[in-house]
Amino acid sequence: MGRDAVIFPEVVAVADALLDPAMAELVWVDSGAGRPRALPADGMFCRRLGERVGRAWLGPLTAADHGGPLIAWMGAVIRQRRGAGGPAGCANDPWWVRREHQPVTMAGQLRVLGKEKRAPGSGTMWRAVVPPEQRALITRTIKSAEGQLLQLRGVQSGPTADVARQLLRNLRHSAVLIENAWKRTALSAANAGVPLEEVAQWAGMSVDVLRNVLTAEADPG
């Protein structure tokens, strides 16, 4: 962590911002306070965070990364104020960090790289044959869908129209994200050499339908 603070001084600036009670108050206001709503992409917290760090792009990026550690911190702050429970194992601790976001030791990274060498056919290792940017897209999309669903905790109170509107909008957004994630996963598996028949079976559709879907996904233009 000390190394990261030296190489990326923004880490220190972000930590300083998160320790500021005024920033937590902005999160609470963005969440709708007593009238729960989905966190806006242009919320006051995200804008102010970008200003404090000197990176105008950081705020919008944070707002869109629903599975990221900053969104998790915001969610914990909101749950604390509302007295709601959080995901299993983390209570409402704003500083609880998912395992995948925790720093990895160099020895651990070397062990992973040693295991992920190419093998013939469908025995190839996922990380060895799927480009990092594709893996990142899949992971980010899944986390975004998860974030949308987590935002629906405790919203089933209030006027029927308000509750139904938020539920339907968030669920629809989650459905679109999940659909994008499975398409990217199927395309990555097919490009990595996994037989299309097997991918189609796992996706629960015919080979012809899957082929058409993947063709459209690979060539959206």
PyMOL CGO cylinders between C-alpha atoms (Angstrom):
from pymol import cmd
from pymol.cgo import CYLINDER

trace = [
    CYLINDER, 0.00, 0.00, 0.00, 2.93, 2.33, 0.70, 0.3, 1, 1, 1, 1, 1, 1,
    CYLINDER, 2.93, 2.33, 0.70, 4.22, 1.70, -2.80, 0.3, 1, 1, 1, 1, 1, 1,
    CYLINDER, 4.22, 1.70, -2.80, 0.83, 2.57, -4.28, 0.3, 1, 1, 1, 1, 1, 1,
    CYLINDER, 0.83, 2.57, -4.28, 0.67, 5.82, -2.31, 0.3, 1, 1, 1, 1, 1, 1,
    CYLINDER, 0.67, 5.82, -2.31, 4.04, 6.92, -3.72, 0.3, 1, 1, 1, 1, 1, 1,
    CYLINDER, 4.04, 6.92, -3.72, 3.33, 5.87, -7.31, 0.3, 1, 1, 1, 1, 1, 1,
    CYLINDER, 3.33, 5.87, -7.31, -0.28, 7.04, -7.31, 0.3, 1, 1, 1, 1, 1, 1,
    CYLINDER, -0.28, 7.04, -7.31, -0.66, 10.14, -5.07, 0.3, 1, 1, 1, 1, 1, 1,
    CYLINDER, -0.66, 10.14, -5.07, -4.34, 10.17, -6.07, 0.3, 1, 1, 1, 1, 1, 1,
    CYLINDER, -4.34, 10.17, -6.07, -4.77, 7.23, -3.67, 0.3, 1, 1, 1, 1, 1, 1,
    CYLINDER, -4.77, 7.23, -3.67, -3.91, 9.52, -0.77, 0.3, 1, 1, 1, 1, 1, 1,
    CYLINDER, -3.91, 9.52, -0.77, -6.23, 12.23, -2.06, 0.3, 1, 1, 1, 1, 1, 1,
    CYLINDER, -6.23, 12.23, -2.06, -9.13, 9.79, -2.41, 0.3, 1, 1, 1, 1, 1, 1,
    CYLINDER, -9.13, 9.79, -2.41, -8.52, 8.40, 1.09, 0.3, 1, 1, 1, 1, 1, 1,
    CYLINDER, -8.52, 8.40, 1.09, -8.47, 11.93, 2.50, 0.3, 1, 1, 1, 1, 1, 1,
    CYLINDER, -8.47, 11.93, 2.50, -11.77, 12.69, 0.74, 0.3, 1, 1, 1, 1, 1, 1,
    CYLINDER, -11.77, 12.69, 0.74, -13.44, 9.55, 2.07, 0.3, 1, 1, 1, 1, 1, 1,
    CYLINDER, -13.44, 9.55, 2.07, -12.46, 10.46, 5.62, 0.3, 1, 1, 1, 1, 1, 1,
    CYLINDER, -12.46, 10.46, 5.62, -14.21, 13.82, 5.27, 0.3, 1, 1, 1, 1, 1, 1,
    CYLINDER, -14.21, 13.82, 5.27, -17.71, 13.71, 6.84, 0.3, 1, 1, 1, 1, 1, 1,
    CYLINDER, -17.71, 13.71, 6.84, -18.84, 16.32, 4.32, 0.3, 1, 1, 1, 1, 1, 1,
    CYLINDER, -18.84, 16.32, 4.32, -18.19, 13.84, 1.49, 0.3, 1, 1, 1, 1, 1, 1,
    CYLINDER, -18.19, 13.84, 1.49, -20.26, 11.19, 3.25, 0.3, 1, 1, 1, 1, 1, 1,
    CYLINDER, -20.26, 11.19, 3.25, -23.06, 13.73, 3.54, 0.3, 1, 1, 1, 1, 1, 1,
    CYLINDER, -23.06, 13.73, 3.54, -22.95, 14.28, -0.23, 0.3, 1, 1, 1, 1, 1, 1,
    CYLINDER, -22.95, 14.28, -0.23, -23.37, 10.51, -0.74, 0.3, 1, 1, 1, 1, 1, 1,
    CYLINDER, -23.37, 10.51, -0.74, -26.40, 10.57, 1.55, 0.3, 1, 1, 1, 1, 1, 1,
    CYLINDER, -26.40, 10.57, 1.55, -27.97, 13.46, -0.37, 0.3, 1, 1, 1, 1, 1, 1,
    CYLINDER, -27.97, 13.46, -0.37, -27.24, 11.81, -3.74, 0.3, 1, 1, 1, 1, 1, 1,
    CYLINDER, -27.24, 11.81, -3.74, -29.00, 8.64, -2.54, 0.3, 1, 1, 1, 1, 1, 1,
    CYLINDER, -29.00, 8.64, -2.54, -32.20, 10.57, -1.92, 0.3, 1, 1, 1, 1, 1, 1,
    CYLINDER, -32.20, 10.57, -1.92, -31.74, 10.62, 1.88, 0.3, 1, 1, 1, 1, 1, 1,
    CYLINDER, -31.74, 10.62, 1.88, -35.15, 9.68, 3.25, 0.3, 1, 1, 1, 1, 1, 1,
    CYLINDER, -35.15, 9.68, 3.25, -36.55, 8.99, -0.24, 0.3, 1, 1, 1, 1, 1, 1,
    CYLINDER, -36.55, 8.99, -0.24, -34.28, 6.24, -1.66, 0.3, 1, 1, 1, 1, 1, 1,
    CYLINDER, -34.28, 6.24, -1.66, -33.28, 6.50, -5.30, 0.3, 1, 1, 1, 1, 1, 1,
    CYLINDER, -33.28, 6.50, -5.30, -30.57, 5.15, -7.57, 0.3, 1, 1, 1, 1, 1, 1,
    CYLINDER, -30.57, 5.15, -7.57, -27.28, 7.03, -7.30, 0.3, 1, 1, 1, 1, 1, 1,
    CYLINDER, -27.28, 7.03, -7.30, -27.06, 9.50, -10.21, 0.3, 1, 1, 1, 1, 1, 1,
    CYLINDER, -27.06, 9.50, -10.21, -24.13, 9.38, -12.63, 0.3, 1, 1, 1, 1, 1, 1,
    CYLINDER, -24.13, 9.38, -12.63, -23.58, 13.12, -12.14, 0.3, 1, 1, 1, 1, 1, 1,
    CYLINDER, -23.58, 13.12, -12.14, -24.10, 13.18, -8.38, 0.3, 1, 1, 1, 1, 1, 1,
    CYLINDER, -24.10, 13.18, -8.38, -22.54, 15.78, -6.12, 0.3, 1, 1, 1, 1, 1, 1,
    CYLINDER, -22.54, 15.78, -6.12, -20.23, 13.27, -4.45, 0.3, 1, 1, 1, 1, 1, 1,
    CYLINDER, -20.23, 13.27, -4.45, -18.73, 12.04, -7.71, 0.3, 1, 1, 1, 1, 1, 1,
    CYLINDER, -18.73, 12.04, -7.71, -18.26, 15.57, -9.04, 0.3, 1, 1, 1, 1, 1, 1,
    CYLINDER, -18.26, 15.57, -9.04, -16.68, 16.77, -5.81, 0.3, 1, 1, 1, 1, 1, 1,
    CYLINDER, -16.68, 16.77, -5.81, -14.38, 13.74, -5.64, 0.3, 1, 1, 1, 1, 1, 1,
    CYLINDER, -14.38, 13.74, -5.64, -13.09, 14.48, -9.14, 0.3, 1, 1, 1, 1, 1, 1,
    CYLINDER, -13.09, 14.48, -9.14, -12.45, 18.09, -8.15, 0.3, 1, 1, 1, 1, 1, 1,
    CYLINDER, -12.45, 18.09, -8.15, -10.57, 17.18, -4.98, 0.3, 1, 1, 1, 1, 1, 1,
    CYLINDER, -10.57, 17.18, -4.98, -8.36, 14.65, -6.75, 0.3, 1, 1, 1, 1, 1, 1,
    CYLINDER, -8.36, 14.65, -6.75, -7.78, 16.93, -9.72, 0.3, 1, 1, 1, 1, 1, 1,
    CYLINDER, -7.78, 16.93, -9.72, -9.10, 14.32, -12.14, 0.3, 1, 1, 1, 1, 1, 1,
    CYLINDER, -9.10, 14.32, -12.14, -12.38, 15.47, -13.67, 0.3, 1, 1, 1, 1, 1, 1,
    CYLINDER, -12.38, 15.47, -13.67, -12.94, 12.04, -15.24, 0.3, 1, 1, 1, 1, 1, 1,
    CYLINDER, -12.94, 12.04, -15.24, -12.77, 10.21, -11.90, 0.3, 1, 1, 1, 1, 1, 1,
    CYLINDER, -12.77, 10.21, -11.90, -16.27, 11.17, -10.78, 0.3, 1, 1, 1, 1, 1, 1,
    CYLINDER, -16.27, 11.17, -10.78, -18.15, 9.86, -13.86, 0.3, 1, 1, 1, 1, 1, 1,
    CYLINDER, -18.15, 9.86, -13.86, -15.94, 6.76, -13.91, 0.3, 1, 1, 1, 1, 1, 1,
    CYLINDER, -15.94, 6.76, -13.91, -16.74, 6.03, -10.26, 0.3, 1, 1, 1, 1, 1, 1,
    CYLINDER, -16.74, 6.03, -10.26, -20.47, 6.49, -10.85, 0.3, 1, 1, 1, 1, 1, 1,
    CYLINDER, -20.47, 6.49, -10.85, -20.44, 3.98, -13.72, 0.3, 1, 1, 1, 1, 1, 1,
    CYLINDER, -20.44, 3.98, -13.72, -18.34, 1.33, -11.92, 0.3, 1, 1, 1, 1, 1, 1,
    CYLINDER, -18.34, 1.33, -11.92, -21.16, -0.21, -9.90, 0.3, 1, 1, 1, 1, 1, 1,
    CYLINDER, -21.16, -0.21, -9.90, -19.02, -3.11, -8.70, 0.3, 1, 1, 1, 1, 1, 1,
    CYLINDER, -19.02, -3.11, -8.70, -16.00, -1.02, -7.72, 0.3, 1, 1, 1, 1, 1, 1,
    CYLINDER, -16.00, -1.02, -7.72, -14.66, -0.34, -4.21, 0.3, 1, 1, 1, 1, 1, 1,
    CYLINDER, -14.66, -0.34, -4.21, -15.77, 3.31, -4.20, 0.3, 1, 1, 1, 1, 1, 1,
    CYLINDER, -15.77, 3.31, -4.20, -19.36, 2.37, -4.96, 0.3, 1, 1, 1, 1, 1, 1,
    CYLINDER, -19.36, 2.37, -4.96, -19.12, -0.27, -2.21, 0.3, 1, 1, 1, 1, 1, 1,
    CYLINDER, -19.12, -0.27, -2.21, -17.96, 2.45, 0.20, 0.3, 1, 1, 1, 1, 1, 1,
    CYLINDER, -17.96, 2.45, 0.20, -20.85, 4.69, -0.84, 0.3, 1, 1, 1, 1, 1, 1,
    CYLINDER, -20.85, 4.69, -0.84, -23.30, 1.82, -0.36, 0.3, 1, 1, 1, 1, 1, 1,
    CYLINDER, -23.30, 1.82, -0.36, -22.01, 1.18, 3.17, 0.3, 1, 1, 1, 1, 1, 1,
    CYLINDER, -22.01, 1.18, 3.17, -22.34, 4.86, 4.06, 0.3, 1, 1, 1, 1, 1, 1,
    CYLINDER, -22.34, 4.86, 4.06, -25.94, 4.86, 2.82, 0.3, 1, 1, 1, 1, 1, 1,
    CYLINDER, -25.94, 4.86, 2.82, -26.81, 1.65, 4.67, 0.3, 1, 1, 1, 1, 1, 1,
    CYLINDER, -26.81, 1.65, 4.67, -25.35, 3.03, 7.88, 0.3, 1, 1, 1, 1, 1, 1,
    CYLINDER, -25.35, 3.03, 7.88, -27.51, 6.13, 7.63, 0.3, 1, 1, 1, 1, 1, 1,
    CYLINDER, -27.51, 6.13, 7.63, -30.61, 4.06, 6.84, 0.3, 1, 1, 1, 1, 1, 1,
    CYLINDER, -30.61, 4.06, 6.84, -29.87, 1.37, 9.40, 0.3, 1, 1, 1, 1, 1, 1,
    CYLINDER, -29.87, 1.37, 9.40, -30.05, -1.33, 6.72, 0.3, 1, 1, 1, 1, 1, 1,
    CYLINDER, -30.05, -1.33, 6.72, -27.98, -4.49, 6.57, 0.3, 1, 1, 1, 1, 1, 1,
    CYLINDER, -27.98, -4.49, 6.57, -25.17, -5.06, 4.09, 0.3, 1, 1, 1, 1, 1, 1,
    CYLINDER, -25.17, -5.06, 4.09, -23.79, -8.03, 2.13, 0.3, 1, 1, 1, 1, 1, 1,
    CYLINDER, -23.79, -8.03, 2.13, -22.92, -11.10, 4.18, 0.3, 1, 1, 1, 1, 1, 1,
    CYLINDER, -22.92, -11.10, 4.18, -19.52, -10.93, 5.84, 0.3, 1, 1, 1, 1, 1, 1,
    CYLINDER, -19.52, -10.93, 5.84, -19.00, -7.17, 5.67, 0.3, 1, 1, 1, 1, 1, 1,
    CYLINDER, -19.00, -7.17, 5.67, -21.73, -5.74, 7.94, 0.3, 1, 1, 1, 1, 1, 1,
    CYLINDER, -21.73, -5.74, 7.94, -21.86, -2.02, 7.26, 0.3, 1, 1, 1, 1, 1, 1,
    CYLINDER, -21.86, -2.02, 7.26, -18.14, -1.32, 7.45, 0.3, 1, 1, 1, 1, 1, 1,
    CYLINDER, -18.14, -1.32, 7.45, -17.32, 1.29, 4.77, 0.3, 1, 1, 1, 1, 1, 1,
    CYLINDER, -17.32, 1.29, 4.77, -13.72, 0.12, 4.74, 0.3, 1, 1, 1, 1, 1, 1,
    CYLINDER, -13.72, 0.12, 4.74, -14.52, -3.53, 4.00, 0.3, 1, 1, 1, 1, 1, 1,
    CYLINDER, -14.52, -3.53, 4.00, -12.89, -4.43, 0.68, 0.3, 1, 1, 1, 1, 1, 1,
    CYLINDER, -12.89, -4.43, 0.68, -13.85, -7.33, -1.56, 0.3, 1, 1, 1, 1, 1, 1,
    CYLINDER, -13.85, -7.33, -1.56, -11.18, -9.96, -1.96, 0.3, 1, 1, 1, 1, 1, 1,
    CYLINDER, -11.18, -9.96, -1.96, -10.81, -9.21, -5.69, 0.3, 1, 1, 1, 1, 1, 1,
    CYLINDER, -10.81, -9.21, -5.69, -10.02, -5.58, -4.87, 0.3, 1, 1, 1, 1, 1, 1,
    CYLINDER, -10.02, -5.58, -4.87, -7.40, -6.39, -2.24, 0.3, 1, 1, 1, 1, 1, 1,
    CYLINDER, -7.40, -6.39, -2.24, -3.71, -6.03, -3.21, 0.3, 1, 1, 1, 1, 1, 1,
    CYLINDER, -3.71, -6.03, -3.21, -2.14, -9.21, -4.57, 0.3, 1, 1, 1, 1, 1, 1,
    CYLINDER, -2.14, -9.21, -4.57, 1.33, -10.20, -3.47, 0.3, 1, 1, 1, 1, 1, 1,
    CYLINDER, 1.33, -10.20, -3.47, 4.03, -10.59, -6.10, 0.3, 1, 1, 1, 1, 1, 1,
    CYLINDER, 4.03, -10.59, -6.10, 4.44, -14.26, -5.16, 0.3, 1, 1, 1, 1, 1, 1,
    CYLINDER, 4.44, -14.26, -5.16, 0.72, -14.78, -5.68, 0.3, 1, 1, 1, 1, 1, 1,
    CYLINDER, 0.72, -14.78, -5.68, 0.84, -13.15, -9.11, 0.3, 1, 1, 1, 1, 1, 1,
    CYLINDER, 0.84, -13.15, -9.11, 3.76, -15.35, -10.16, 0.3, 1, 1, 1, 1, 1, 1,
    CYLINDER, 3.76, -15.35, -10.16, 1.94, -18.50, -9.02, 0.3, 1, 1, 1, 1, 1, 1,
    CYLINDER, 1.94, -18.50, -9.02, -1.10, -17.54, -11.10, 0.3, 1, 1, 1, 1, 1, 1,
    CYLINDER, -1.10, -17.54, -11.10, 1.00, -16.79, -14.17, 0.3, 1, 1, 1, 1, 1, 1,
    CYLINDER, 1.00, -16.79, -14.17, 2.75, -20.12, -13.79, 0.3, 1, 1, 1, 1, 1, 1,
    CYLINDER, 2.75, -20.12, -13.79, -0.57, -21.97, -13.91, 0.3, 1, 1, 1, 1, 1, 1,
    CYLINDER, -0.57, -21.97, -13.91, -2.00, -20.07, -16.85, 0.3, 1, 1, 1, 1, 1, 1,
    CYLINDER, -2.00, -20.07, -16.85, 0.10, -21.35, -19.70, 0.3, 1, 1, 1, 1, 1, 1,
    CYLINDER, 0.10, -21.35, -19.70, -1.52, -22.28, -22.96, 0.3, 1, 1, 1, 1, 1, 1,
    CYLINDER, -1.52, -22.28, -22.96, -2.81, -25.83, -23.45, 0.3, 1, 1, 1, 1, 1, 1,
    CYLINDER, -2.81, -25.83, -23.45, -4.12, -27.36, -26.70, 0.3, 1, 1, 1, 1, 1, 1,
    CYLINDER, -4.12, -27.36, -26.70, -7.82, -27.26, -27.61, 0.3, 1, 1, 1, 1, 1, 1,
    CYLINDER, -7.82, -27.26, -27.61, -10.47, -26.40, -25.05, 0.3, 1, 1, 1, 1, 1, 1,
    CYLINDER, -10.47, -26.40, -25.05, -7.97, -27.10, -22.28, 0.3, 1, 1, 1, 1, 1, 1,
    CYLINDER, -7.97, -27.10, -22.28, -6.59, -23.57, -22.66, 0.3, 1, 1, 1, 1, 1, 1,
    CYLINDER, -6.59, -23.57, -22.66, -6.66, -21.39, -19.56, 0.3, 1, 1, 1, 1, 1, 1,
    CYLINDER, -6.66, -21.39, -19.56, -9.17, -18.52, -19.60, 0.3, 1, 1, 1, 1, 1, 1,
    CYLINDER, -9.17, -18.52, -19.60, -6.67, -15.80, -18.70, 0.3, 1, 1, 1, 1, 1, 1,
    CYLINDER, -6.67, -15.80, -18.70, -4.17, -17.09, -21.26, 0.3, 1, 1, 1, 1, 1, 1,
    CYLINDER, -4.17, -17.09, -21.26, -6.47, -16.95, -24.28, 0.3, 1, 1, 1, 1, 1, 1,
    CYLINDER, -6.47, -16.95, -24.28, -9.00, -14.21, -23.46, 0.3, 1, 1, 1, 1, 1, 1,
    CYLINDER, -9.00, -14.21, -23.46, -7.52, -10.70, -23.85, 0.3, 1, 1, 1, 1, 1, 1,
    CYLINDER, -7.52, -10.70, -23.85, -7.30, -8.65, -20.62, 0.3, 1, 1, 1, 1, 1, 1,
    CYLINDER, -7.30, -8.65, -20.62, -9.59, -5.96, -22.00, 0.3, 1, 1, 1, 1, 1, 1,
    CYLINDER, -9.59, -5.96, -22.00, -12.30, -8.55, -22.71, 0.3, 1, 1, 1, 1, 1, 1,
    CYLINDER, -12.30, -8.55, -22.71, -11.94, -10.06, -19.24, 0.3, 1, 1, 1, 1, 1, 1,
    CYLINDER, -11.94, -10.06, -19.24, -12.18, -6.58, -17.75, 0.3, 1, 1, 1, 1, 1, 1,
    CYLINDER, -12.18, -6.58, -17.75, -15.32, -5.80, -19.76, 0.3, 1, 1, 1, 1, 1, 1,
    CYLINDER, -15.32, -5.80, -19.76, -17.02, -8.99, -18.62, 0.3, 1, 1, 1, 1, 1, 1,
    CYLINDER, -17.02, -8.99, -18.62, -16.07, -8.44, -14.99, 0.3, 1, 1, 1, 1, 1, 1,
    CYLINDER, -16.07, -8.44, -14.99, -17.09, -4.79, -15.02, 0.3, 1, 1, 1, 1, 1, 1,
    CYLINDER, -17.09, -4.79, -15.02, -20.45, -5.59, -16.64, 0.3, 1, 1, 1, 1, 1, 1,
    CYLINDER, -20.45, -5.59, -16.64, -21.24, -8.29, -14.09, 0.3, 1, 1, 1, 1, 1, 1,
    CYLINDER, -21.24, -8.29, -14.09, -20.28, -6.00, -11.22, 0.3, 1, 1, 1, 1, 1, 1,
    CYLINDER, -20.28, -6.00, -11.22, -22.41, -3.23, -12.67, 0.3, 1, 1, 1, 1, 1, 1,
    CYLINDER, -22.41, -3.23, -12.67, -25.42, -5.56, -12.79, 0.3, 1, 1, 1, 1, 1, 1,
    CYLINDER, -25.42, -5.56, -12.79, -24.71, -6.62, -9.21, 0.3, 1, 1, 1, 1, 1, 1,
    CYLINDER, -24.71, -6.62, -9.21, -24.51, -2.98, -8.16, 0.3, 1, 1, 1, 1, 1, 1,
    CYLINDER, -24.51, -2.98, -8.16, -27.85, -2.20, -9.77, 0.3, 1, 1, 1, 1, 1, 1,
    CYLINDER, -27.85, -2.20, -9.77, -29.49, -5.08, -7.90, 0.3, 1, 1, 1, 1, 1, 1,
    CYLINDER, -29.49, -5.08, -7.90, -27.89, -4.14, -4.57, 0.3, 1, 1, 1, 1, 1, 1,
    CYLINDER, -27.89, -4.14, -4.57, -29.35, -0.66, -4.91, 0.3, 1, 1, 1, 1, 1, 1,
    CYLINDER, -29.35, -0.66, -4.91, -32.81, -2.23, -4.72, 0.3, 1, 1, 1, 1, 1, 1,
    CYLINDER, -32.81, -2.23, -4.72, -32.31, -3.34, -1.12, 0.3, 1, 1, 1, 1, 1, 1,
    CYLINDER, -32.31, -3.34, -1.12, -34.90, -1.73, 1.09, 0.3, 1, 1, 1, 1, 1, 1,
    CYLINDER, -34.90, -1.73, 1.09, -36.65, 0.30, -1.62, 0.3, 1, 1, 1, 1, 1, 1,
    CYLINDER, -36.65, 0.30, -1.62, -40.01, -1.48, -1.39, 0.3, 1, 1, 1, 1, 1, 1,
    CYLINDER, -40.01, -1.48, -1.39, -41.63, 1.20, 0.72, 0.3, 1, 1, 1, 1, 1, 1,
    CYLINDER, -41.63, 1.20, 0.72, -43.31, 4.43, -0.31, 0.3, 1, 1, 1, 1, 1, 1,
    CYLINDER, -43.31, 4.43, -0.31, -45.77, 5.30, -3.06, 0.3, 1, 1, 1, 1, 1, 1,
    CYLINDER, -45.77, 5.30, -3.06, -46.50, 2.37, -5.36, 0.3, 1, 1, 1, 1, 1, 1,
    CYLINDER, -46.50, 2.37, -5.36, -45.62, 4.31, -8.51, 0.3, 1, 1, 1, 1, 1, 1,
    CYLINDER, -45.62, 4.31, -8.51, -42.25, 5.41, -7.10, 0.3, 1, 1, 1, 1, 1, 1,
    CYLINDER, -42.25, 5.41, -7.10, -41.30, 1.92, -5.92, 0.3, 1, 1, 1, 1, 1, 1,
    CYLINDER, -41.30, 1.92, -5.92, -42.44, 0.25, -9.14, 0.3, 1, 1, 1, 1, 1, 1,
    CYLINDER, -42.44, 0.25, -9.14, -40.60, 2.81, -11.29, 0.3, 1, 1, 1, 1, 1, 1,
    CYLINDER, -40.60, 2.81, -11.29, -37.30, 2.31, -9.48, 0.3, 1, 1, 1, 1, 1, 1,
    CYLINDER, -37.30, 2.31, -9.48, -37.62, -1.48, -9.36, 0.3, 1, 1, 1, 1, 1, 1,
    CYLINDER, -37.62, -1.48, -9.36, -38.47, -1.77, -13.06, 0.3, 1, 1, 1, 1, 1, 1,
    CYLINDER, -38.47, -1.77, -13.06, -35.80, 0.67, -14.21, 0.3, 1, 1, 1, 1, 1, 1,
    CYLINDER, -35.80, 0.67, -14.21, -33.04, -0.95, -12.15, 0.3, 1, 1, 1, 1, 1, 1,
    CYLINDER, -33.04, -0.95, -12.15, -34.14, -4.49, -13.05, 0.3, 1, 1, 1, 1, 1, 1,
    CYLINDER, -34.14, -4.49, -13.05, -34.27, -3.59, -16.74, 0.3, 1, 1, 1, 1, 1, 1,
    CYLINDER, -34.27, -3.59, -16.74, -30.82, -2.07, -16.57, 0.3, 1, 1, 1, 1, 1, 1,
    CYLINDER, -30.82, -2.07, -16.57, -29.53, -5.17, -14.76, 0.3, 1, 1, 1, 1, 1, 1,
    CYLINDER, -29.53, -5.17, -14.76, -31.07, -7.43, -17.40, 0.3, 1, 1, 1, 1, 1, 1,
    CYLINDER, -31.07, -7.43, -17.40, -29.35, -5.50, -20.20, 0.3, 1, 1, 1, 1, 1, 1,
    CYLINDER, -29.35, -5.50, -20.20, -26.01, -5.69, -18.39, 0.3, 1, 1, 1, 1, 1, 1,
    CYLINDER, -26.01, -5.69, -18.39, -26.36, -9.43, -17.76, 0.3, 1, 1, 1, 1, 1, 1,
    CYLINDER, -26.36, -9.43, -17.76, -27.26, -10.01, -21.42, 0.3, 1, 1, 1, 1, 1, 1,
    CYLINDER, -27.26, -10.01, -21.42, -24.15, -8.09, -22.49, 0.3, 1, 1, 1, 1, 1, 1,
    CYLINDER, -24.15, -8.09, -22.49, -22.04, -10.10, -20.07, 0.3, 1, 1, 1, 1, 1, 1,
    CYLINDER, -22.04, -10.10, -20.07, -23.18, -13.50, -21.32, 0.3, 1, 1, 1, 1, 1, 1,
    CYLINDER, -23.18, -13.50, -21.32, -22.75, -12.46, -24.95, 0.3, 1, 1, 1, 1, 1, 1,
    CYLINDER, -22.75, -12.46, -24.95, -19.19, -11.31, -24.31, 0.3, 1, 1, 1, 1, 1, 1,
    CYLINDER, -19.19, -11.31, -24.31, -18.47, -14.47, -22.35, 0.3, 1, 1, 1, 1, 1, 1,
    CYLINDER, -18.47, -14.47, -22.35, -19.83, -16.71, -25.10, 0.3, 1, 1, 1, 1, 1, 1,
    CYLINDER, -19.83, -16.71, -25.10, -17.90, -14.80, -27.76, 0.3, 1, 1, 1, 1, 1, 1,
    CYLINDER, -17.90, -14.80, -27.76, -14.68, -15.03, -25.74, 0.3, 1, 1, 1, 1, 1, 1,
    CYLINDER, -14.68, -15.03, -25.74, -15.15, -18.77, -25.22, 0.3, 1, 1, 1, 1, 1, 1,
    CYLINDER, -15.15, -18.77, -25.22, -15.81, -19.35, -28.93, 0.3, 1, 1, 1, 1, 1, 1,
    CYLINDER, -15.81, -19.35, -28.93, -12.82, -17.25, -29.95, 0.3, 1, 1, 1, 1, 1, 1,
    CYLINDER, -12.82, -17.25, -29.95, -10.68, -19.22, -27.49, 0.3, 1, 1, 1, 1, 1, 1,
    CYLINDER, -10.68, -19.22, -27.49, -11.48, -22.45, -29.33, 0.3, 1, 1, 1, 1, 1, 1,
    CYLINDER, -11.48, -22.45, -29.33, -14.29, -23.91, -27.22, 0.3, 1, 1, 1, 1, 1, 1,
    CYLINDER, -14.29, -23.91, -27.22, -16.64, -25.84, -29.56, 0.3, 1, 1, 1, 1, 1, 1,
    CYLINDER, -16.64, -25.84, -29.56, -19.68, -23.76, -30.43, 0.3, 1, 1, 1, 1, 1, 1,
    CYLINDER, -19.68, -23.76, -30.43, -21.92, -26.76, -29.65, 0.3, 1, 1, 1, 1, 1, 1,
    CYLINDER, -21.92, -26.76, -29.65, -20.74, -26.71, -26.05, 0.3, 1, 1, 1, 1, 1, 1,
    CYLINDER, -20.74, -26.71, -26.05, -21.10, -22.94, -25.69, 0.3, 1, 1, 1, 1, 1, 1,
    CYLINDER, -21.10, -22.94, -25.69, -24.63, -23.15, -27.12, 0.3, 1, 1, 1, 1, 1, 1,
    CYLINDER, -24.63, -23.15, -27.12, -25.54, -25.90, -24.65, 0.3, 1, 1, 1, 1, 1, 1,
    CYLINDER, -25.54, -25.90, -24.65, -24.30, -23.84, -21.70, 0.3, 1, 1, 1, 1, 1, 1,
    CYLINDER, -24.30, -23.84, -21.70, -26.17, -20.77, -23.00, 0.3, 1, 1, 1, 1, 1, 1,
    CYLINDER, -26.17, -20.77, -23.00, -29.37, -22.78, -23.41, 0.3, 1, 1, 1, 1, 1, 1,
    CYLINDER, -29.37, -22.78, -23.41, -29.93, -22.15, -27.11, 0.3, 1, 1, 1, 1, 1, 1,
    CYLINDER, -29.93, -22.15, -27.11, -29.38, -23.75, -30.51, 0.3, 1, 1, 1, 1, 1, 1,
    CYLINDER, -29.38, -23.75, -30.51, -26.07, -23.50, -32.29, 0.3, 1, 1, 1, 1, 1, 1,
    CYLINDER, -26.07, -23.50, -32.29, -27.62, -21.52, -35.18, 0.3, 1, 1, 1, 1, 1, 1,
    CYLINDER, -27.62, -21.52, -35.18, -29.19, -18.94, -32.86, 0.3, 1, 1, 1, 1, 1, 1,
    CYLINDER, -29.19, -18.94, -32.86, -25.96, -18.57, -30.90, 0.3, 1, 1, 1, 1, 1, 1,
    CYLINDER, -25.96, -18.57, -30.90, -23.95, -18.22, -34.09, 0.3, 1, 1, 1, 1, 1, 1,
    CYLINDER, -23.95, -18.22, -34.09, -26.22, -15.38, -35.23, 0.3, 1, 1, 1, 1, 1, 1,
    CYLINDER, -26.22, -15.38, -35.23, -25.96, -13.68, -31.85, 0.3, 1, 1, 1, 1, 1, 1,
    CYLINDER, -25.96, -13.68, -31.85, -22.16, -13.93, -31.79, 0.3, 1, 1, 1, 1, 1, 1,
    CYLINDER, -22.16, -13.93, -31.79, -21.88, -12.71, -35.36, 0.3, 1, 1, 1, 1, 1, 1,
    CYLINDER, -21.88, -12.71, -35.36, -23.89, -9.61, -34.48, 0.3, 1, 1, 1, 1, 1, 1,
    CYLINDER, -23.89, -9.61, -34.48, -21.84, -9.13, -31.28, 0.3, 1, 1, 1, 1, 1, 1,
    CYLINDER, -21.84, -9.13, -31.28, -18.53, -9.41, -33.12, 0.3, 1, 1, 1, 1, 1, 1,
    CYLINDER, -18.53, -9.41, -33.12, -19.64, -7.05, -35.88, 0.3, 1, 1, 1, 1, 1, 1,
    CYLINDER, -19.64, -7.05, -35.88, -22.05, -4.50, -34.31, 0.3, 1, 1, 1, 1, 1, 1,
    CYLINDER, -22.05, -4.50, -34.31, -21.69, -2.19, -37.31, 0.3, 1, 1, 1, 1, 1, 1,
]
cmd.load_cgo(trace, "trace")
